[in-house]
Amino acid sequence: MASPTTWAQPEEPAVTQRPQLTDITSKRLIKNCLAVSGGKQAYIDLVNVTATGKITEAGQVKSFHLIETQDGRRQLTYSWKHLGRSYKVRYSFDGVQSWQQELLPKENLAKPVTGRKAQHFARQHWLIQPFIVPMMADYVFQYQGESRVSGRPAYLITGFGKQNEQSWFYFDKERSLLTRWGGKGIIAGTEEYMDYQATHFAVVSGVLLPKQIDLLAENSKFGTITFDTITANQKIDAKIFYMPVSTVPTLRQKIVR
């Protein structure tokens, strides 16, 4: 390994400029991770994943339906009840644009999501990581040094994405598994370092994927994602990722001359 640096607070790795190429150490860490997680070919064969489960944040429990694809598209639908009323909200990224739509208690028009919130949703995946093409082609990785995840030694690399947004990935020093990853996001209107930390794993179509994930903000746990089902390589119509077009007629004002 390259000469390591120990980070006292792993959720805040050093800010660096985008390198021209991925360094050898980062390539080795990713290669080792793929090997212990089922092999590179198994990841290549993982075209998409569809998952269901529950997410707990600030004491509120929501059911979710997640779709992530190898080329970076994703859709996440939350359902929950409050005071006897049913709620349902959908978030989606079509590869270029992020959008959201309230479906219950009343279906509203879909609207674009922008800024840090959109960037975090598009780039920080729960299951499929940018370690193989086509997603990997948008990234350059740089080794940052040694760190710790829940007291265990880990190696840290920073990924610079398509629009130069930064993500970081922590690989367990002993097992080579990806155990923590994240990027800057928005919580309660405030920009925070938001990480995901895998606490349980399960094999899906030959690939070891997270089965349970802790949500972290500034290194403090604020929620948990628990997967009930994870299914690979379902037939998915690409149209579902695109923002629905409004069918409501637009009233035009008559110009009085």
RACOR-V590692 format. One record per residue. N is the residue number from 0. RES is the residue in three letters. PSI is psi in degrees with one decimal (NA if undefined). BURIAL is # if it has 9 or more other ideal C-beta (glycine too) atoms within 8 Angstrom, else .. D_FIRST is the distance of its C-alpha to the first C-alpha in Angstrom with 2 decimals. Layout:
BEGIN
n = (N | N)
res = (RES | RES)
psi = (PSI | PSI)
burial = (BURIAL | BURIAL)
d_first = (D_FIRST | D_FIRST)
END
This chain:
BEGIN
n = (0 | 1 | 2 | 3 | 4 | 5 | 6 | 7 | 8 | 9 | 10 | 11 | 12 | 13 | 14 | 15 | 16 | 17 | 18 | 19 | 20 | 21 | 22 | 23 | 24 | 25 | 26 | 27 | 28 | 29 | 30 | 31 | 32 | 33 | 34 | 35 | 36 | 37 | 38 | 39 | 40 | 41 | 42 | 43 | 44 | 45 | 46 | 47 | 48 | 49 | 50 | 51 | 52 | 53 | 54 | 55 | 56 | 57 | 58 | 59 | 60 | 61 | 62 | 63 | 64 | 65 | 66 | 67 | 68 | 69 | 70 | 71 | 72 | 73 | 74 | 75 | 76 | 77 | 78 | 79 | 80 | 81 | 82 | 83 | 84 | 85 | 86 | 87 | 88 | 89 | 90 | 91 | 92 | 93 | 94 | 95 | 96 | 97 | 98 | 99 | 100 | 101 | 102 | 103 | 104 | 105 | 106 | 107 | 108 | 109 | 110 | 111 | 112 | 113 | 114 | 115 | 116 | 117 | 118 | 119 | 120 | 121 | 122 | 123 | 124 | 125 | 126 | 127 | 128 | 129 | 130 | 131 | 132 | 133 | 134 | 135 | 136 | 137 | 138 | 139 | 140 | 141 | 142 | 143 | 144 | 145 | 146 | 147 | 148 | 149 | 150 | 151 | 152 | 153 | 154 | 155 | 156 | 157 | 158 | 159 | 160 | 161 | 162 | 163 | 164 | 165 | 166 | 167 | 168 | 169 | 170 | 171 | 172 | 173 | 174 | 175 | 176 | 177 | 178 | 179 | 180 | 181 | 182 | 183 | 184 | 185 | 186 | 187 | 188 | 189 | 190 | 191 | 192 | 193 | 194 | 195 | 196 | 197 | 198 | 199 | 200 | 201 | 202 | 203 | 204 | 205 | 206 | 207 | 208 | 209 | 210 | 211 | 212 | 213 | 214 | 215 | 216 | 217 | 218 | 219 | 220 | 221 | 222 | 223 | 224 | 225 | 226 | 227 | 228 | 229 | 230 | 231 | 232 | 233 | 234 | 235 | 236 | 237 | 238 | 239 | 240 | 241 | 242 | 243 | 244 | 245 | 246 | 247 | 248 | 249 | 250 | 251 | 252 | 253 | 254 | 255 | 256)
res = (MET | ALA | SER | PRO | THR | THR | TRP | ALA | GLN | PRO | GLU | GLU | PRO | ALA | VAL | THR | GLN | ARG | PRO | GLN | LEU | THR | ASP | ILE | THR | SER | LYS | ARG | LEU | ILE | LYS | ASN | CYS | LEU | ALA | VAL | SER | GLY | GLY | LYS | GLN | ALA | TYR | ILE | ASP | LEU | VAL | ASN | VAL | THR | ALA | THR | GLY | LYS | ILE | THR | GLU | ALA | GLY | GLN | VAL | LYS | SER | PHE | HIS | LEU | ILE | GLU | THR | GLN | ASP | GLY | ARG | ARG | GLN | LEU | THR | TYR | SER | TRP | LYS | HIS | LEU | GLY | ARG | SER | TYR | LYS | VAL | ARG | TYR | SER | PHE | ASP | GLY | VAL | GLN | SER | TRP | GLN | GLN | GLU | LEU | LEU | PRO | LYS | GLU | ASN | LEU | ALA | LYS | PRO | VAL | THR | GLY | ARG | LYS | ALA | GLN | HIS | PHE | ALA | ARG | GLN | HIS | TRP | LEU | ILE | GLN | PRO | PHE | ILE | VAL | PRO | MET | MET | ALA | ASP | TYR | VAL | PHE | GLN | TYR | GLN | GLY | GLU | SER | ARG | VAL | SER | GLY | ARG | PRO | ALA | TYR | LEU | ILE | THR | GLY | PHE | GLY | LYS | GLN | ASN | GLU | GLN | SER | TRP | PHE | TYR | PHE | ASP | LYS | GLU | ARG | SER | LEU | LEU | THR | ARG | TRP | GLY | GLY | LYS | GLY | ILE | ILE | ALA | GLY | THR | GLU | GLU | TYR | MET | ASP | TYR | GLN | ALA | THR | HIS | PHE | ALA | VAL | VAL | SER | GLY | VAL | LEU | LEU | PRO | LYS | GLN | ILE | ASP | LEU | LEU | ALA | GLU | ASN | SER | LYS | PHE | GLY | THR | ILE | THR | PHE | ASP | THR | ILE | THR | ALA | ASN | GLN | LYS | ILE | ASP | ALA | LYS | ILE | PHE | TYR | MET | PRO | VAL | SER | THR | VAL | PRO | THR | LEU | ARG | GLN | LYS | ILE | VAL | ARG)
psi = (157.2 | 166.6 | 118.4 | 156.5 | 136.0 | 122.8 | 124.4 | -36.0 | 97.6 | -17.4 | -7.3 | 71.7 | 161.5 | 139.1 | 126.7 | 162.2 | 151.2 | 123.4 | 163.5 | -37.4 | 156.2 | 133.5 | 163.9 | -39.9 | -42.9 | -42.4 | -40.5 | -41.6 | -43.0 | -42.7 | -44.2 | -39.1 | -45.6 | -39.0 | -45.9 | -14.1 | 6.6 | -12.2 | 149.4 | -40.8 | -36.5 | -37.8 | -39.6 | -37.1 | -11.8 | 85.1 | -37.8 | 164.3 | 142.6 | 130.0 | 151.5 | 158.5 | -156.2 | 144.8 | 131.8 | 121.5 | 127.0 | 37.9 | -8.0 | 133.6 | 129.0 | 145.0 | 151.8 | 156.1 | 119.1 | 139.0 | 127.4 | 141.0 | 159.5 | -25.8 | 8.9 | -6.2 | 149.6 | 154.1 | 135.2 | 121.1 | 124.0 | 140.9 | 138.0 | 169.8 | 143.6 | 122.0 | 41.4 | -3.8 | 144.5 | 137.6 | 146.6 | 126.5 | 138.2 | 135.3 | 141.5 | 149.5 | 121.4 | 7.3 | -20.1 | -47.8 | 142.2 | 145.2 | 165.2 | 157.0 | 130.8 | 125.9 | -30.7 | 150.0 | -12.2 | 135.6 | 119.3 | 169.2 | 143.5 | 148.0 | 149.3 | 150.4 | 132.2 | 179.2 | -158.4 | -35.5 | -45.3 | -41.0 | -43.5 | -43.4 | -41.0 | -35.0 | -26.2 | 99.7 | 158.1 | -34.1 | -50.8 | 118.9 | 159.4 | 56.3 | -1.0 | 160.1 | 152.3 | -22.3 | -38.3 | -25.5 | -20.4 | -2.6 | 149.3 | 132.4 | 143.8 | 128.1 | 132.8 | -26.6 | -161.7 | 151.5 | -165.0 | 144.0 | 113.3 | 40.9 | -9.0 | 137.9 | 139.8 | 159.5 | 140.8 | 130.9 | 150.9 | 134.4 | 130.4 | 114.1 | -165.4 | -41.9 | 26.4 | 13.8 | 146.9 | 137.3 | 157.8 | 150.5 | 131.6 | 123.3 | 127.0 | 129.0 | -34.4 | -41.9 | -13.2 | 3.7 | 148.5 | 114.4 | -13.2 | 143.0 | 160.6 | -173.7 | 172.8 | 137.5 | -170.8 | 125.9 | 122.1 | 39.0 | 2.2 | 135.7 | 125.0 | 159.0 | 116.7 | 120.8 | 158.1 | 135.0 | 116.0 | 130.1 | -20.7 | 153.1 | 158.0 | 150.5 | 125.8 | 116.4 | 41.8 | 0.7 | 133.3 | 114.1 | 156.5 | 137.8 | -23.6 | 139.3 | 132.4 | 139.1 | 128.6 | 139.2 | 122.3 | 40.4 | 9.1 | 136.8 | 130.5 | 3.2 | 175.2 | 137.8 | 124.9 | 122.5 | 129.0 | -41.3 | 145.5 | 120.9 | 138.8 | 151.7 | 51.8 | 157.4 | 114.9 | 128.4 | 120.5 | -20.6 | -24.5 | -21.0 | -16.4 | 143.9 | 127.2 | 141.4 | 135.1 | 134.0 | 3.5 | 125.6 | 142.9 | 125.8 | 127.4 | 135.2 | 133.2 | 130.1 | 122.3 | 123.4 | NA)
burial = (. | . | . | . | . | . | # | . | . | # | # | . | # | . | . | . | . | . | # | . | . | # | # | . | # | # | # | . | # | # | # | # | # | # | # | # | # | # | # | # | . | # | # | . | # | # | . | # | # | # | # | # | # | # | # | # | # | . | . | . | . | # | # | # | # | # | # | # | # | # | . | # | # | # | # | # | # | # | # | # | . | . | . | . | . | . | # | # | # | # | # | # | # | # | . | . | . | # | # | # | # | # | . | # | . | . | . | . | . | # | . | . | # | . | . | # | # | # | # | # | # | # | # | # | # | # | # | # | . | # | . | # | . | . | # | # | . | . | # | # | # | # | # | # | # | # | # | # | # | . | . | # | . | # | # | # | # | # | # | # | # | . | . | . | # | # | # | # | # | # | # | # | # | . | . | # | # | # | # | # | # | # | # | # | # | # | # | . | . | . | . | # | # | # | # | # | # | # | . | . | # | # | # | # | # | . | # | # | # | # | # | # | # | # | # | # | # | . | # | . | . | # | # | # | # | # | # | . | . | # | # | # | . | . | . | # | . | . | . | # | # | . | # | . | . | . | . | . | . | . | . | . | . | . | . | . | .)
d_first = (0.00 | 3.76 | 6.53 | 7.58 | 11.21 | 13.38 | 16.02 | 19.38 | 20.75 | 18.39 | 21.23 | 21.15 | 17.83 | 18.17 | 20.42 | 19.14 | 20.90 | 20.40 | 18.19 | 19.84 | 17.24 | 14.40 | 11.06 | 9.11 | 6.24 | 9.43 | 11.23 | 9.12 | 9.49 | 13.10 | 13.73 | 12.80 | 14.96 | 17.75 | 17.73 | 18.27 | 20.66 | 23.04 | 21.59 | 21.43 | 25.11 | 26.20 | 24.72 | 26.49 | 29.65 | 29.42 | 31.72 | 32.63 | 32.89 | 35.89 | 35.72 | 38.17 | 37.93 | 38.44 | 36.80 | 37.78 | 37.62 | 39.63 | 41.69 | 42.70 | 42.02 | 41.91 | 41.70 | 39.54 | 39.35 | 36.11 | 35.47 | 32.16 | 31.74 | 29.03 | 30.10 | 29.68 | 33.24 | 33.99 | 37.03 | 37.46 | 40.93 | 41.77 | 45.01 | 46.52 | 49.88 | 51.20 | 54.75 | 55.77 | 54.63 | 52.03 | 49.30 | 47.01 | 44.62 | 42.53 | 39.51 | 38.35 | 36.10 | 37.34 | 34.41 | 35.96 | 37.97 | 37.75 | 41.04 | 42.64 | 45.99 | 48.00 | 49.71 | 51.48 | 53.79 | 54.72 | 53.10 | 52.34 | 51.29 | 47.62 | 46.05 | 42.92 | 40.05 | 38.43 | 36.08 | 33.08 | 34.56 | 34.71 | 31.22 | 29.73 | 31.84 | 30.96 | 27.17 | 26.27 | 26.98 | 27.49 | 26.74 | 25.66 | 22.43 | 21.72 | 19.24 | 21.76 | 24.52 | 26.95 | 25.39 | 21.94 | 23.76 | 24.50 | 20.93 | 18.17 | 14.83 | 12.60 | 9.39 | 10.89 | 8.85 | 9.78 | 13.37 | 15.97 | 18.37 | 21.59 | 20.14 | 17.32 | 13.64 | 12.04 | 9.44 | 11.51 | 12.13 | 15.48 | 17.75 | 20.52 | 23.49 | 26.68 | 28.38 | 25.26 | 25.28 | 22.04 | 20.68 | 17.68 | 16.00 | 14.51 | 12.94 | 13.72 | 10.94 | 13.39 | 15.31 | 13.15 | 16.35 | 16.95 | 18.82 | 19.49 | 20.11 | 22.62 | 24.15 | 27.12 | 30.45 | 33.97 | 35.42 | 39.12 | 39.12 | 36.27 | 32.87 | 30.19 | 26.52 | 27.02 | 24.48 | 24.83 | 23.48 | 23.99 | 25.68 | 27.11 | 26.41 | 28.78 | 28.73 | 30.56 | 31.32 | 28.46 | 25.86 | 24.63 | 25.64 | 26.18 | 29.58 | 29.68 | 28.00 | 28.47 | 29.22 | 27.76 | 28.97 | 27.57 | 25.86 | 29.26 | 30.36 | 33.37 | 33.72 | 32.82 | 32.75 | 34.03 | 34.34 | 37.50 | 37.05 | 34.42 | 35.75 | 34.11 | 35.59 | 38.90 | 41.33 | 40.94 | 43.16 | 41.12 | 44.09 | 43.27 | 40.37 | 42.73 | 44.72 | 48.28 | 50.97 | 53.73 | 57.05 | 58.98 | 61.47 | 61.18 | 64.41 | 65.34 | 67.72 | 70.85 | 71.38 | 74.87 | 76.40)
END
